[in-house]
Every structure is written in structure tokens, then in C-alpha cells.
Amino acid sequence: MQNSATGKFLPRLTHQTLLFMRMLTVFILAACVQVHANVSAQTVTYSAKNAPIEKVFKEIKRQTGYGFMYSSNIVKVAKPVTIEADKTDLKEVLDACFLNQPFTYELNGKTVVVKERVDPPKKESGVSEALSAPPVDVHGVVKDETGKPVVGASVQVKGTNKGTTTNELGEFILIGVDDKATIVISAVNIETREVGINGRKEISLVAKVKISKLEDVEITNVNTGYQSLPKERATGSFEKIDNKLFNQQVSTTVLNRLETIANGLYFDKKTNTASPRIAIRGISSILGPTAPLIILDNFPYEGDLANINPNDVESVTLLKDAAAASIWGARAGNGVIVITTKNAKIGQPLKIELHNSVTIEEKPNLFYYKNMTSSDYIDAELFLYNKGFYNSQISSVAKSGLAPVIELLVKKANGSMNAAEVDSRINALRSIDIRNEYNKYMYQVGINTQHAFTLSTGSNNSSHIFSAGFDNNTSVLGGKLSRISIRNNSSFRINNRTQLIAGITYTQSNTIAGRTGYDGLSSSPGILPLYTQLADVNGNALPVTVGLRIPYVDTVGRGKLVDWHYYALDEHKHVDNRTDLQSFIGNATLTYKIIKGLSADIKYQYESQNINNNIVNDIGSYYTRNLINTFSQLNYTTGSVTYKVPYAGILRSNNTKIEAHNIRGQLSYTRQWKSHELNAIAGTEVRSTKATGSSLVTYGYNADILSVIPMDFVNLYPTFVTGSNALIPSDQNFSSVLNRYVSFFGNAAYTFKSKYSFSISGRRDASNLFGVRTNNKWTPLWSTGFAWDISKEKFYALKHLPTLRLRATYGYSGNVDPNRSGFTVSNAAVSSIYTLLPTATLSQFSNPDLRWERMGILNLGADFKAFDNRLQGSIEYYHKNGKDLLGFTPVDYTTVPASRLAKNVASIKANGWDVNISSINIRAPFIWETNINFNYNNDKVTDYFITNRSAINYLSGGLSISAFVGQPVYGIYVYPWAGLDPQSGDPMGFLNGKASKDYNTLVGSSWPIDSLKYAGPSMPRFFGSIGNSFSYKGLTLSIRVSFKMGYYFLPNSINYNNLFSDRKGHIDYEGRWQKPGDEQFTTIPSLVYPADSRRDQFYNNSEILVQKADHIRLQYITLNYNVKSIFKRLPVKNLDMYININNLGLIWRANDRGIDPDYRDNTILPSKTYAIGIRTSL
Amino acid sequence: MTINIKIPIAILVLVFLISTSCKKFLDEKSDKKLVIPSTLADLQALLDNSNTLVLNDPYAPEFCSDNIYLLTPSWLSLPDYVRGMYIWNKDNIFEPTTNDWSSLYRKVYVTNTVLETLQKIEKVASNEEEWNNIKGQALMIRGKSFLCAVLIWAPAYDSTSANSDMGIPLRLNTDLAETAVRPSVQQTYVQAISDLQASIPLLPKRGIHQIRACKAAAYGLLARTYLSMRNYPKSGLYADSSLQINATLLNYNTVSISPTFPIALFNTEINYYTTFSNTVFTNSYGRVDSLLYASYAANDCRKTLFFSANTDGSFGFRGSYTASAAGFGGVASDEVYLTRAEAFARAGMTNEALTDLNTLLQARIKTGTFTPVTASGSSDALAKILLERRKELLWRGLRWMDIKRLNKEGAGITLKRIVNNTVYTLAPNALGFALPIPEYVINLSGMPQNPR
């Protein structure tokens, strides 16, 4: 069946794509051949009639790489050049150019120095030189009228070939200059000036900015990963975060910094604080992957983003609409984030940058947890004990752990401790709060140090950048991370047609896990009781109930077994959990200019990442002691112990390896003629990513002698406590996942008169996604766009808005979920211990109608500049139309062994606005700049072919999809609230319009969705951030505030079932209904026994709990001090010192429950961090 | 000059490479562990998955029966679905999505996948034995699953009403589009019997391991099926066929009483091994009915091998053939002996019936103290056989079926629960003997719920 499908598909591929492949191959080969032919001679092919000399210079430079050095005066007097050269030697061409000119030239390395024609020097000149005044060294600085340094201006000693250029601070040094000489300063954007030295050694010049300055706009290039194009000509929606904004924060990883500064990027941390879900412009997929594609320079980055040294990052670009992202095809459905690293430029002087910082992280605030008090919890345990709740557990032969209070009560009941003693001990526990214990013993202040070093340089034909980064972090739990990253990138101009860029990046990090955090330790019946003590008064570790009952463990085995207690305080000393990571990226790009405007390049990248996690649980660790005891066989008569698990450490190792190969052949065409400009690329790309993993357990491991003991993992052994048989855990596993993609892509942009731009792009992807029919493996995606620089039109009359550009794009992007298949798929499982033959489990069920998700995106944008460029920004409107989105639909598990199944069930529509405004409110000497990101997103489900309309499918508090037609993709649905029953404190809903406590019906699967109330969206409608920065004399203060508005959340409250079974209490317990009349003050239901899970479910999903999630957050404050601008004589090019405070917390929230809606109320919030650092340029 | 030659050659090579490798390149499997089941080995791997097919037999038939009882505090501390099942509530006694129904129909789905895929694999001389064996395993497991389900969610088989009583859905393919419907009890039994019968010529007498379906088990299951239909002659015939293959009994005198779970895993009586488990079967929760415990004679090995005393004087069960607190849901020869004995007794063949009973008891009663059971007649023999059946087959999930079928014959067994000072009863032949189907299933499929 599969064969016939591919059989049909293959001829189609051959026909359409091979023609293209053939063409590409011709170009690439031609390129290679030409490289050979051209390496030796420097020739020029050019013909011009009466061309301005500068144009000729430019062309020669382009073809040969020879630079020209000349003063602008010379150009003014130059005569037009007529030339006819066909592979003519450079020297001949130059001679022809200078034939009738009032000046001549001299070759100085690869620089053509243009100089005035002077008579050949006479022999006596040597004498006059000796007689004149001795030469001086002149140090100078060039600034414009606003005091901004003029960078890259040419500084020439008049009448000589001596010259230099100004640096980033506008400074220059001329060595050995005649003290009466005149220097000429010129640059594109300033009027040329001549100044006599007159014996001065320090010269300060104010250059007059040319009137034409407004046209000389700074060109912002945006990088798509395939090409770098000027934002001014792009039709799509690009969001660029430059180096300056990116560096206002300090962090070890790249992604953290984007949260508040990237326009349209939303981090959802409600379900996972550690690795938040990232969405660009809201949800594009219901079930598929929602994470955007991350591109590092040219290729998708497969490794861990934590490997990237943020100091290597030059800029980050978000590709938001179809025109911007469709070039990335099927994986771009959720948007693309392109990370561009720093590079050196050809001809750039040596530059050394150093960055050192120290970040201090506060201990986390564990009291953010909305726990009930220890005293209340003890009361609840007493209540349950008296009801006999623990009877079965107390008499159980399994001896599962019981809370300390229960153990005391057991002692009271069996008379082994007197009642008064028990009561006083219980009362003493009431004042203990485990969070204080954790704060005292487990948490510490975290310290991160970061050192980075970058060296970049360029010569006439090559450029190099080398960087190294060193990170040393100590986490709040005492974990250690050290990371070294080294990167080198070199670019070589082999000849005037060929360029080679090669780079390597190597990262190594070593992590040692620290102590177990407050939310990390689970014991057999849920979390540890809140009143648990970790240490006695002397700070010695106390046993904590994690596994078995403490009184049992105290005496079991009559001392013949290993200590079976768990000591939370000491456990980490016996667990050596190390993760070593090595990541390597090597890449090479060969670019060849075929003919004018047409170039071909081949890019190759190899990426590998190795992660090695070794956990050594030594003989002192609970993990090892517990296994040893569990499988010990004790002969009570002889007292001898037979170990089935050796009395030695256990090593658990996990290795994962990712290897990716990318190869891309691409043709680029850029041509300008008269009023036309065309930019086009086309190419093909092949990617292959392989992830392999293995995990092994080694028993009998001793790190000192590397011992190993072979084990029997196949036979069952009786366990110590219950005598039931069990296997010794082996946890051995291998995995191998291979993803392959073949893509063809092309895009073209045509600009007419620099006013109208039209773009079109298309892409086809194929992959080896499992189980997808081969002819569905290919998916075509396309986009088109138009941009109009209306302010360049004659009729344009908006004086206050001198620059206005309008853009519109439309296109499709796709999304594919590699975890879904149309076929019944079985997954190899661990081989049977019984038959010793392979076993398999069904992981996916026949679902033949699965299709790719498709998302059509319309984007309308306007870019503007006003008030002398002091106000600039963009406003974009987008409309997304998603079809065939995968969604879960509940299915009858009689038919298929699942309660819900993914199907292409939904269509969604979303629209929104992205607004980005930057303004300079006050300019010089005090500068106040503001940057505003404002985003609006409104999504709506338009179709959901769900057969089931049960209310219970919609109760997730907005954490999972609630696809109800006409409502947002993530919405909160709740039970209407009829108050508490005044007699019993039971929560009540509505049944047939009347208050009801019939939870079986209300929470039953036949209760319809229409009976629920829609409380609002759970994703923010409005969000964004405002950054202000204030500068005065080298001092800059940046403050960033973010906000999220127009959404709701469903906080946790007391759930008696969870309290009883898992010890998960809630502070709301305090305010519960206790007696008639309480219903006037409280909405928290009474305590009932036995707990009714449906009553809990009803209350915890009821209208009464819904809260507005709106909030404003102070994200960071950075104070930067540019030392160099004050102490100008410092022997450095630049020096900045800064302080950055991050995660400052909320400054306003709509809810009065003290909850940070970004995180929910049962997690540890990120702590405040304080960083201090210094950036130096040499 | 040379350039002109090199280019076309290179193009040809490249084009050839790309065109031939593109398809292969993309046909490489993405996850090595993933397989679209298509070979006999793939199918056998699915059938050897003990998590799906060996564990997770239904626990309701044992928990709803009169072998087990709970004390009020234990009952109160259990999840509400379990509490509800204990007192035979009229609804919400199964967790919404993972329950006895879902585990049984998961087994059915796996076997349907196997049977559908088998149709695409050609049977040739070299694979015939394996092909047959796999088909036989799938059919037997499917038949057993249908039988389990009909015993829980349908009324006891009654030939007078079986054509109108509602049975359970008979899924015979993996087609998602096909909605589950309820055929009659008669149709359900016809399907279960046809699956089991069809499996017999295909299966080996015994499997390579007891987790594999085999002829001895299929015969045993047919005997059980006909027993539940009260078709005793056929029941006896199939029991006899099973015993022809495996008549081994474990002599309890040879079993040491000291381990917590004395009877070793995979003992020789077992023809086919499956288990069911739940917290309620651990001895701190579920206690053995005290009258039942009292019915064992002092010289009965089972009295010590099966039970462990709790501190309050009650007894828990430890004699499971699973060597754990889990119940045994498979087929063992002791059950088959009792089935054949019952069939003999009901056919008036008292001697044959007593021979079978005594063969079994000889392996149960302490050596040297055993005196063969005698009976005054066939009905006396039947009564004694039924008593031994109850005493032998604890924690086997069989009592529920026995109560249902025996009440049809006027046994008048009334079930009674006392918890939290309330008495709940289930009268003989009450509608409550067909447990409510999970509401989730009813709601999605639109099937009719069992009448209350």
C-alpha cells in the first residue's frame, strides 16, 4: 500500500524538482571551476563611458578587493572615465583611469592611494626635511554638532599619503606629522574640513553634518537565516532586538532575556515554570508543537539553548508573519526566532572586548506557596485519625510511611507513650513549618559569575572573531554549573569572486546537582507533612518519612539490615549527580559570485551534542540502602543476611547524543538597474538529525576501584517488607530517533523606484515523519507581500510624518506534529521477562485521516519615523486563519484504547495588533528614551468537530485546550455558583435553575457544556512592555516594566480529597465554613468525611474562584556607567560598568489572593537577582 | 577545456545521486522503536506484552462478590468510585477513563490489530505454525475478554431471555468510525464461544510460557463459558478436553507456609496466567468472609496457605496464584477439575464427580489425614462440589459468575454489605447483578445503560 503511494509520488518529484536540482548543480559546479581559474591573476572586466571616477573605483574594488584611499577634493576635480576592459590586468585598468587626471596613484599593498600629481622630488629635499621642525604625534577627536562621535571619517594629512580613520569614539592618532601640516577630515555624512595643526598635539573638531543626512538612514538588516535583507525593503514582519537592548539584562542563557523585550512573544509559565511554552502572536496550533523554531545563524539549532553564550549574540530577530517565516516551511508555523552571532568585518582594526559579571540570586520565597498552617494540618490529621482513616494503613503489612503525628497517636493508642507526652509533642509540632527548615538548611544565596572575552580583527582579505566565555554558577540549592564556550569564525576572501567562511563553536558544561528543593521530595503518601523537622536543635539530620514507617524501620531486621531511614539533610552528600555536556558546531560557507549580481553558495553545518548524566548513589544514599534492604533475605534464626542487591553503590548513567547535518545550496541574485531592484534566492536544503540515547544501571559500583557486579534482572525475588516478588530494577533503555527533511525554497523581492516592493516566496518540505503516507510528506507553503513607501510619493503631504511605509503580506505556514501517525503504531518495549522475547505496546492507533495543520496569515504593517527620527516605530495588524488543527476529541474506549484521540478537528481565527514605538523624549545633555511594545491578540475557535459536549471535558482552568466554538482556544469554563448550603456548608450549583448539591449529575459525564459559564480567556488579550532609559554624562538608567491584561485564572483552593490522600492542603482551609451562618462570610466549603471527589471537583471549578489575572511587573532595572566618557584618558577604547536587578516582581495585580498569575500558586517563583558587571573594549 | 568535460559528468553524477537517494533518504525510520506492525514477530511482541494482556483483568467480579468485606474506616478511606462499587451503587462505580471496561477493550483492540494484520501476512509452509499460533492466541484472548465483560455488565445467561437481554459490545475490528452497540446476551455468547472454539485448532497444547494462550486454557475457558450458561454437558466436555492436556495438580503439602505468599509463581496448575489487582485486595483492606474461613477444616492445607491473620482476628488472603496481593484471573487445572466434577454431578454421574473432587482434595488436605468425600447421591455430590468450588476459587474473579448462575437455579444467595451503619443488599437475580457500564462510555457511544 505504501509502495504504490510512493510509486505515484516519485515521478512527480523527478519532474518538478530535478530540473531545479540540475540547474543548481550547474551553478555550484561552475562556481567551483571558476574559483580555480581565477586565483592567480587580478583582472577587471568592465566597460564604462564617461563614468564618475568614484563609480569606477567602486567597481574595481568590488571585482578585485583593492581599496582606494583619496580625499574628496580629488574627486571634485576628477574627469569622467571612459574605459573598456575585458579580463584586463588591474594595473592596465588603473593606468587607463588615471591617464588624463590631475592626480595619480600609488599601490600600497592592496590599497590604491590616490595622490596629487607632484613633480618628482628633488635630491635636495632630504636636506630641507632635516631642516624643518621635527614631526609631532597628533591626537584628535571628531564629533558632530550634537556631540556624537563621527565614526569612520577619513583623516588625511594634506598633500601626503599619510592618513587614518576615526574610531568608534571619533578619535584618531596621526604619528610623525609635520607640525605645520594641514589635515583633511572627510566622511560621507559630514562636510569636509581642513584644519591646520599649528603645533598642537590635541585637536578637537566639530564636524558639520551634511544636509543630506535624512536620506542617509541607518540601514537595519534583518536576518532570516537564509539571507540578510534591509528592513526597508522587506515586506514581512520582522522584529529585531539589537545588541544594546539585548544586553540590558544579565543571564546565563539567551532565551530568558527575550521575555520582556521581544514584541509579540509570549512566555506561558503556568504549566511549566522551568521551560515555559513560548508563543509568537498567540496560539498557532492546538495540539502540535507550539514552540517557535530557533535558528542559530543559518540553521535550526537542535541542541540545548543553554549552550549558547549570550555574549556571542549580536542580535535576535523574530520572524512573525508568513512572508518572514514561510522560508522556513513546515516548522515555522509557530514563528521563528533567529539568533545572529557576532562577526568581524573585513578591514576592521583589532578589537578586544571583555565582559565580567557577578550575579547574586536571593533565596526563593517558599512562603509564596498557599499552604495551610502546620497547626491546621495537624488538626486535620487528628480529625482523620479519629475517623479511622489511617486504620488500614496502620495495620497494613506494607508499612508505608505515616506522618509523625499519626505515629504519635498510634503510640498513644497502644500505650507505648503516655497520652500527655503525646499531646505535648503534637502541640510542639504545631509551630514547625517545613519551609523555615528548608530555608535554613537547604537553600542558600546563588552566585553566578560570567567572564567573556572577544577578539576580532580583519585584514584586507580576511576577518576573524574569536571568543571565549566562562560561566560559574552556584544555584540556590548548592548545585554547580561551570560552562566554557569557545567560538571562532573566520572569513576569507579567496579572490574577488570567492569567499569562504568557516567557524567552530565548542561548549562544555559540567553540572553537579545540589540539594533537593522544597517541591522536589515526594514521599509515599504525597508531600511531606508541613510540620516535618529536618534537623534537631543541634542541626543534626533527623529521619524523614519518605518510604516506610519510622517505628518499623527503627527496629526491623533486628539491626541486621542497613539503616533504612531517609535523612533529607544529608542525602545530597551521598548522591553524586553530574551532567557533562559537550556541544560542537562546525560550519563552512563557500560563496561564489558567478556573474554580476548572481552568486551561489554552499553552506554546511555539523552539530553535535553529547550529554552524559551519571548519578552515583553511594552506599550511604537512601536510594541504595532502600534497594539493598528491599531485596535482603534475613534468616532470623542464624541472623545471616543474603544480599540480592550488592552492598555497594549504584551508578545510573544516561547518555544522549544529538547529531545534525545540514547542507544547503543556494543561488542569490541581486541586481539594480535604473529604478529597478531585484533580490532573489532559491535553493535546496537537506537536513538530518539523529538523537540517540541510552541508560544503564550498574550495581556494585565503587567509584574508587570502578567495581561492577553482574546482576540478575530476570528472576523475581521476594521483597523484605511484604514478601511479594519483584524484579531488581534495571532501567536499561536505548532510543534512537532520526528526523530527515528535504526542502526546496525560493523567494524573490522586486523593488521599483525604492518605493514599491513586491515579494513572493514558496517552499516545499518533505520529511521522514513516521507513519505519514509518503505523498502527504510533501507540503507546499507560500507567501506573497507588498510594501509601499508612501512618503516617497510626490503627493505625500504629511509633514509631521516624513517617513511612512506600508506593508501587506499573506501566506501559509504549516505545522506538523511528529508524534502523530495515521497508522497503528507499536512501540518496542522491554522484552518479556517470562518469554525472554521482544514485546511491543500500541502507542498510536489507526487514524487514517490525519493531515498537516495549515495556518494562513495576513499581515498589514506601517513603519514610520517622525520628528527628526525622534519618534519611530511600527504598527502591525495580523489575521490568522488556522485550518485542520489537531485537537483532542474524547473517544469511546470501547472502540480504541484511548479516552481521547488527536484528530484534525478545529479551525481557529485570530487577529491582533503588534505595536512597537521608540522615542527620544529629551535629547542632550540629559537623554530620555522610551521603547514601548504593545500586543493585542484575540483568538477564537471557529469550528470544532467534537461529538462530545460534556462539561467535564472543559474543566481545566484554562490550562489546556477548551475548544468551544466562538470562544478562545484557551478559555476558563466554570460551574455557576449557587453559594454554600447554609445547613452543611456544601457548595451548590444549579440544576434545572435551582440550587443543587447533586454532584453526581453536575460533575457527571452527561452534564452538558452549555450549563457551564464562560469566565474569560486564560491567555492575555493585551500584553507588552515599556522600557525607559535615562542618560546623563555616561550614566544610563534603564527600567523595563511588563504587563499582561484582559485574562483570567482559576486559582487553587482547598480540595479535601487531595488533603486526605496526598497531604495537599491549602490556606483556604482556615476560612472554611464551620457552622451555620458562616456562609455569610465565606465561600469555602466545609470539611466532610469521607471526602467526595466530585464535590471537590465541583468547587474547585466553580465560578466563585475565578480571578482576574491582569498584572504589571517590574522586570528589571539596569544602571550603566560609561566610564570612558568621563575618564577619557583611560587606556581603553570603552569601559562600561553596570548593575542589573532582575525579577523584581509585581507592582500591581488585579487579584487580592497574592498570586502571581504568570506562575500559579503552587510553584517556587524565580528569585530576585542582582548583577554587577563591567564591559571593556581594548 | 577540461572544465567542459567535468561539468556534465558531475551533473550526471549529482542528479543520479539525488534522484535515487531522495526517496530512500526519507524512507528511513524516524524512531527505531516504532513499528507499524506487519510481521509475525511484531504481532507476537504485541501479544507478549504482559502490561496489556496479562495484568489488568477486571477486579469488579471479585470485589463485588461475597468473598471479601471491608471495615467501615477502610471503606471510608477509599476513593469514592471504589466505595460505590463495594455497595453496588447504581452509577459511578467505575473511574471515568481507566477502569475494567477500558482494560478489557484494550485487550480486544490489540487482538483485533493482530487479527487484521494477519490477513495481510501470507501463510506459507515455513510460517504456518507461528501464524496459526498467533491467530489462536488473539482469538482466545478476545473470546476471554468478551466472556469477562458479559459476566460483569450483563445479566446472568438465561436461555429464555438471552435473545432480548442486553450483552456487551462486540468489537471485531479497529475501525474508529464504527460506534459501539450492545448486541443481545445470546449474540455475545455466540461470539465468545466462536472465538474460543476457533482458537483451539490453531493453538499448541501448552504455550512456551504460561502467559501465552494455549489449547488447555481455551478448553478451560469454554468450560467456564458453558458453565456460566448452565449448559453443563458441554461445560463438562470442554473441561475434560482441558484435563486431557493438563491434569496436573499442585500438592499443597509440598508448599512451605513461611513465605508471605506461599504459592510460587507459575505453578504447574496454571494453563494461562492473568492477574487483576487493586488496593482493596491487600490484607489491610479486604478481609475474607469469616464464615468462609470457618468452613475450612483444620487439616486443610488451604487454611494456612491461603490466609494470614490480622491483628483484629480477621483474615486476609495470601494464597493467590500470582504470589502477590493481586488476584489470579487466568485458567488453572483446579478450576477445570471442579467444573468437570460439577458437570458429572449434574449429569447424575456421582462416582465420576466424586473422583474428580477427591483428586483435587487429595492435593489440598494434609497427607495422612485425607479421607475421600462421599455423597448420598448426585445432588449431595453437587452441593459438596459447589462448596469446594467456593473454598478453592477465592481471589479468582469467579465467584460473581457463580452467584449469578446459581441464583438462576434458586440458590437464593443474597449479598449484604454493612458499612457506616447502613446495610446494603443485593437480592438474588436483582438488576444490580449487571453492573452499570461506565457513564463515560454510555455518554459517548449512546449505548443504553443497564436497567436499574
Interface residues (C-beta under 8 A of the other chain):
Chain A: T6 L10 L13 T14 L18 M21 R22 T25 V26 L29 A30 V33 A37 K387 G388 F389 Y390 N391 S392 Q393 S395 S396 V397 A398 V686 S688 L716 P718 T722 G723 S724 N725 S735 S736 V737 L738 N739 R740 V742 A766 S767 N768 L769 F770 G771 T774 K777 P818 F823 T824 V825 S826 N827 A828 A829 S832 Y834 T835 L837 P838 T839 A840 T841 L842 S843 F845 S846 N847 P890 V891 D892 Y893 T894 T895 V896 P897 S899 L901 T947 N948 S950 I952 N1000 G1004 S1005 S1006 N1057 F1060 S1061 Y1089 P1090 A1091 D1092 S1093 R1094
Chain B: I3 K6 I7 A10 I11 L14 V15 I18 S19 C22 K23 F25 L26 D27 E28 K29 S30 D31 K32 K33 L34 V35 I36 P37 A41 D42 Q44 A45 L46 D48 N49 S50 N51 T52 L71 T72 P73 S74 L76 S77 P79 D80 R83 D91 N92 P96 T97 T98 W101 S102 Y105 R106 Y109 V110 T113 P169 R171 T174 D175 L176 E178 T179 A180 I208 H209 Q210 I211 R212 P259 T260 F261 L265 T282 N283 S284 Y285 N310 T311 D312 A323 S324 A325 E439 Y440 V441 I442 N443 L444 S445
